[in-house]
Amino acid sequence: MAKLTFLGLGVMGYPMAGHLSAAGHDVTVYNRTTAKAEAWIKEHGGTLGKTPAEAAKGAEIVFACVGNDDDLRGVCTGADGAFLAMESGALFVDHTTVSAKVTAELYAAAKATGLGFVDAPISGGQAGAENAQLSIMCGGDAADYARAEPIMNTYAKLCRRIGESGAGQMTKMCNQIAIAGLVQGLSEALHFADKAGLDGRAVVEVISQGAAGSWQMSNRYETMLDDHFEHGFAVDWMRKDLGICLDTADENGASLPITALVDQFYKDVQKMGGGRWDTSSLFKRLQKL
């Protein structure tokens, strides 16, 4: 069993760290809101670190799942960042969805201090984290990934190294690009069915068994028709991720016209007060038009 640290106990990190503890690892946790970390300790045991540096001291592998580029920089290289306390040869695994730019920056900073660094963004949502069914797409040195993979498999249904540092984040961008188009397509199909006087549930029962079927259709159509958007991945976070995709596309020359359009549709949802609604709320936007 390994001595591990987990930084960030949000809707994803909290259950992920819990799986590590349940597997018998020695887990120290840190969260910006201390009460959340104390609640985790009460539920799972382990140790509380008051700062990222304190939590990371002596850890073989430090995992992070925080909010954005600035949050990640803070827990890595800030005044009390984990890199300051990690011993040479230790490994940092980042599960946050961030830009390839900050990944390159932190990979270089880690290597300069004798640390390994793997970018390992995740997909599968809160349910995937709770049920240990996440997909993890990774970038980094092959030897570092080989050290991390057996531990990550504790909460993954699929974990794969895509390539060198940054490849994990680039793959996560592909994931978010694909999701944006799928959710908009499903929303339009349900909206069209309603306008045509059709039973949306009956329609999905039929079309989901053919070429139109998708994870989004199977898992979200009922809550969409029930006007329930208080679960899953929030619109605010999706806009953060799509912004990263669009900025990167500007740099590498990729054309993302659908992604750019759906990003603006999510902006409309935010204006409706739906920043914390889940991403399937694109359907609610169509209902309001």
C-alpha positions as CSV (number, residue, x, y, z in Angstrom):
1,M,0.0,0.0,0.0
2,A,1.2,3.5,-0.8
3,K,1.5,6.8,1.1
4,L,-0.7,9.1,-0.9
5,T,-2.0,12.7,-0.8
6,F,-5.2,14.0,-2.4
7,L,-5.6,17.8,-3.0
8,G,-9.2,18.9,-3.7
9,L,-12.3,17.3,-2.3
10,G,-15.0,18.5,-4.6
11,V,-17.8,16.4,-6.1
12,M,-15.1,14.4,-8.0
13,G,-12.2,14.4,-5.6
14,Y,-14.1,13.5,-2.5
15,P,-15.2,10.0,-3.7
16,M,-12.0,9.4,-5.6
17,A,-9.9,9.9,-2.4
18,G,-12.4,7.7,-0.6
19,H,-11.7,4.9,-3.0
20,L,-8.0,5.2,-2.3
21,S,-8.6,5.0,1.4
22,A,-11.0,2.0,1.0
23,A,-8.3,0.2,-1.0
24,G,-6.0,0.4,2.1
25,H,-3.7,3.3,1.1
26,D,-2.5,5.8,3.7
27,V,-4.2,8.9,2.4
28,T,-3.7,12.5,3.5
29,V,-6.1,15.1,2.2
30,Y,-6.2,18.8,1.7
31,N,-9.2,21.0,0.7
32,R,-9.4,24.8,0.5
33,T,-12.6,24.6,2.7
34,T,-11.3,22.8,5.8
35,A,-14.7,21.7,6.9
36,K,-15.0,19.5,3.8
37,A,-11.6,17.8,4.5
38,E,-12.7,17.3,8.2
39,A,-15.9,15.6,7.0
40,W,-13.9,13.3,4.7
41,I,-11.6,12.4,7.6
42,K,-14.6,11.6,9.7
43,E,-16.0,9.3,7.0
44,H,-12.8,7.7,5.7
45,G,-10.1,8.2,8.3
46,G,-6.7,9.3,7.1
47,T,-4.8,12.5,7.8
48,L,-5.7,16.2,7.3
49,G,-3.1,18.6,5.8
50,K,-3.7,22.3,6.5
51,T,-1.8,23.4,3.4
52,P,-0.9,21.6,0.1
53,A,2.7,21.5,1.2
54,E,1.9,20.0,4.6
55,A,-0.4,17.4,3.0
56,A,2.2,16.4,0.4
57,K,5.1,16.0,2.7
58,G,6.4,12.4,2.6
59,A,3.9,11.3,-0.1
60,E,4.9,8.9,-2.8
61,I,2.2,10.2,-5.1
62,V,0.2,13.4,-4.8
63,F,-3.1,13.6,-6.7
64,A,-5.0,16.8,-7.4
65,C,-8.5,17.6,-8.6
66,V,-9.2,21.3,-8.3
67,G,-11.0,24.0,-10.3
68,N,-8.9,25.7,-13.0
69,D,-5.4,26.8,-14.0
70,D,-4.9,29.2,-11.2
71,D,-6.1,26.8,-8.6
72,L,-3.7,24.2,-9.9
73,R,-0.8,26.6,-9.9
74,G,-1.6,27.5,-6.3
75,V,-1.6,23.9,-5.0
76,C,1.6,23.1,-6.9
77,T,3.9,26.1,-6.8
78,G,2.1,28.7,-4.6
79,A,3.4,29.9,-1.3
80,D,2.4,26.7,0.4
81,G,2.4,24.5,-2.7
82,A,3.0,20.8,-2.8
83,F,6.1,21.0,-4.9
84,L,7.9,22.7,-2.0
85,A,7.5,19.7,0.2
86,M,7.6,16.7,-2.1
87,E,10.7,14.6,-2.0
88,S,12.8,14.0,-5.1
89,G,11.4,11.0,-7.0
90,A,7.8,11.6,-5.8
91,L,5.1,11.9,-8.4
92,F,2.3,14.5,-9.0
93,V,-0.8,13.4,-10.8
94,D,-3.2,16.1,-12.0
95,H,-6.9,15.1,-12.5
96,T,-8.0,18.7,-13.1
97,T,-9.1,19.8,-16.6
98,V,-6.8,22.6,-17.4
99,S,-5.0,24.2,-20.3
100,A,-2.1,22.5,-22.1
101,K,-0.1,25.7,-21.3
102,V,-0.3,25.2,-17.5
103,T,0.4,21.5,-17.9
104,A,3.6,22.3,-19.8
105,E,4.6,24.9,-17.2
106,L,4.1,22.5,-14.2
107,Y,5.6,19.5,-15.9
108,A,8.8,21.6,-16.4
109,A,8.7,22.9,-12.8
110,A,8.3,19.3,-11.5
111,K,11.1,18.0,-13.6
112,A,13.4,20.8,-12.5
113,T,12.9,19.7,-8.8
114,G,13.2,16.0,-9.5
115,L,9.5,15.2,-9.5
116,G,7.4,13.3,-11.9
117,F,4.2,14.8,-13.4
118,V,1.3,13.1,-15.1
119,D,-1.6,15.0,-16.6
120,A,-4.6,12.8,-16.1
121,P,-8.0,14.5,-16.7
122,I,-11.1,12.5,-16.1
123,S,-14.5,11.8,-17.6
124,G,-17.5,10.1,-16.2
125,G,-19.0,12.8,-14.0
126,Q,-19.9,12.6,-10.3
127,A,-21.6,9.2,-10.7
128,G,-18.4,7.8,-12.4
129,A,-16.3,9.1,-9.5
130,E,-18.7,7.6,-6.9
131,N,-18.9,4.2,-8.6
132,A,-15.2,4.0,-9.6
133,Q,-16.1,4.1,-13.3
134,L,-14.0,7.0,-14.6
135,S,-12.2,7.2,-17.9
136,I,-8.8,8.7,-17.4
137,M,-6.7,10.0,-20.3
138,C,-3.1,10.6,-19.5
139,G,0.0,12.4,-20.7
140,G,3.5,12.2,-19.3
141,D,6.7,10.1,-19.2
142,A,6.0,6.4,-19.6
143,A,7.7,5.4,-16.4
144,D,5.7,8.0,-14.4
145,Y,2.5,6.8,-15.9
146,A,3.4,3.1,-15.1
147,R,3.8,4.1,-11.4
148,A,0.5,5.9,-11.3
149,E,-1.7,3.5,-13.3
150,P,-2.3,0.8,-10.7
151,I,-3.4,3.4,-8.1
152,M,-5.7,5.3,-10.6
153,N,-7.3,2.0,-11.5
154,T,-8.8,2.1,-8.0
155,Y,-11.4,4.5,-9.4
156,A,-11.2,3.9,-13.1
157,K,-13.0,1.7,-15.6
158,L,-10.4,2.7,-18.2
159,C,-7.0,4.4,-17.8
160,R,-4.7,5.0,-20.7
161,R,-1.5,6.9,-21.5
162,I,-2.1,8.8,-24.8
163,G,1.3,10.3,-25.2
164,E,3.8,12.7,-23.8
165,S,3.1,15.5,-21.3
166,G,0.0,17.4,-22.3
167,A,-1.6,14.6,-24.3
168,G,-4.1,13.8,-21.6
169,Q,-5.4,17.4,-21.5
170,M,-5.6,17.5,-25.3
171,T,-7.6,14.3,-25.2
172,K,-9.9,15.8,-22.6
173,M,-10.5,18.7,-25.0
174,C,-11.6,16.2,-27.7
175,N,-14.0,14.7,-25.1
176,Q,-15.6,18.1,-24.3
177,I,-15.8,19.0,-28.0
178,A,-17.7,15.7,-28.7
179,I,-20.0,16.2,-25.7
180,A,-21.0,19.7,-26.7
181,G,-22.2,18.6,-30.1
182,L,-24.0,15.5,-28.7
183,V,-25.9,17.4,-26.1
184,Q,-27.0,20.1,-28.5
185,G,-28.1,17.4,-31.0
186,L,-30.1,15.6,-28.4
187,S,-31.7,18.8,-27.1
188,E,-32.8,19.7,-30.6
189,A,-34.2,16.2,-31.2
190,L,-36.3,16.4,-28.0
191,H,-37.4,19.9,-28.8
192,F,-38.4,18.9,-32.3
193,A,-40.4,15.9,-31.0
194,D,-42.3,18.2,-28.6
195,K,-43.1,20.7,-31.4
196,A,-44.3,17.8,-33.6
197,G,-46.6,16.6,-30.9
198,L,-44.7,13.3,-30.3
199,D,-44.1,11.4,-27.0
200,G,-40.4,12.2,-26.4
201,R,-39.9,9.0,-24.3
202,A,-41.3,6.9,-27.1
203,V,-39.1,8.6,-29.6
204,V,-36.0,8.0,-27.6
205,E,-36.9,4.4,-26.9
206,V,-36.8,3.8,-30.7
207,I,-34.0,6.0,-31.9
208,S,-31.6,5.1,-29.0
209,Q,-31.4,1.6,-30.4
210,G,-30.1,2.8,-33.8
211,A,-27.3,5.0,-35.0
212,A,-28.5,8.0,-33.0
213,G,-27.9,6.3,-29.6
214,S,-25.3,7.8,-27.2
215,W,-24.4,7.9,-23.6
216,Q,-26.0,11.3,-23.3
217,M,-29.2,10.0,-24.8
218,S,-29.4,7.0,-22.5
219,N,-28.5,8.8,-19.3
220,R,-29.9,12.3,-19.8
221,Y,-33.1,12.2,-21.9
222,E,-35.5,11.4,-19.0
223,T,-34.2,14.2,-16.7
224,M,-34.2,16.6,-19.6
225,L,-37.9,15.8,-20.3
226,D,-38.6,16.0,-16.5
227,D,-37.1,19.6,-16.4
228,H,-34.5,18.4,-13.9
229,F,-31.0,19.9,-14.4
230,E,-29.6,19.9,-10.9
231,H,-27.1,17.1,-11.3
232,G,-24.0,16.2,-13.4
233,F,-21.4,18.6,-14.8
234,A,-22.2,22.3,-14.4
235,V,-22.6,24.7,-17.2
236,D,-20.0,27.1,-15.6
237,W,-17.4,24.4,-15.7
238,M,-18.3,23.4,-19.2
239,R,-17.8,26.9,-20.4
240,K,-14.4,26.9,-18.7
241,D,-13.5,23.7,-20.6
242,L,-14.9,24.9,-23.9
243,G,-12.9,28.1,-23.6
244,I,-9.8,26.0,-23.2
245,C,-10.7,24.1,-26.3
246,L,-11.4,27.2,-28.4
247,D,-8.2,28.9,-27.2
248,T,-6.2,25.8,-28.1
249,A,-7.9,25.6,-31.5
250,D,-6.8,29.2,-32.2
251,E,-3.2,28.1,-31.5
252,N,-3.2,24.8,-33.5
253,G,-5.4,25.8,-36.4
254,A,-8.3,23.4,-35.7
255,S,-11.7,24.5,-36.9
256,L,-14.4,24.2,-34.2
257,P,-17.6,25.9,-35.5
258,I,-20.1,23.7,-33.6
259,T,-18.1,24.0,-30.4
260,A,-18.0,27.8,-30.7
261,L,-21.7,27.9,-31.3
262,V,-22.6,25.6,-28.4
263,D,-20.4,27.6,-26.1
264,Q,-22.5,30.7,-26.9
265,F,-25.7,28.6,-26.2
266,Y,-24.2,27.8,-22.8
267,K,-23.7,31.5,-22.3
268,D,-27.4,32.0,-22.9
269,V,-28.1,29.3,-20.2
270,Q,-25.9,31.3,-17.8
271,K,-27.9,34.4,-18.5
272,M,-31.0,32.4,-17.7
273,G,-29.5,31.8,-14.2
274,G,-28.4,28.3,-15.1
275,G,-24.7,28.4,-14.4
276,R,-25.0,25.6,-11.9
277,W,-27.4,23.5,-14.0
278,D,-25.9,20.5,-15.7
279,T,-24.9,20.5,-19.3
280,S,-28.1,19.0,-20.6
281,S,-29.8,22.3,-19.8
282,L,-29.3,23.2,-23.5
283,F,-32.7,21.7,-23.8
284,K,-34.2,24.2,-21.4
285,R,-32.7,27.0,-23.5
286,L,-34.6,25.8,-26.5
287,Q,-37.9,25.6,-24.5
288,K,-37.5,29.2,-23.6
289,L,-37.0,30.4,-27.2
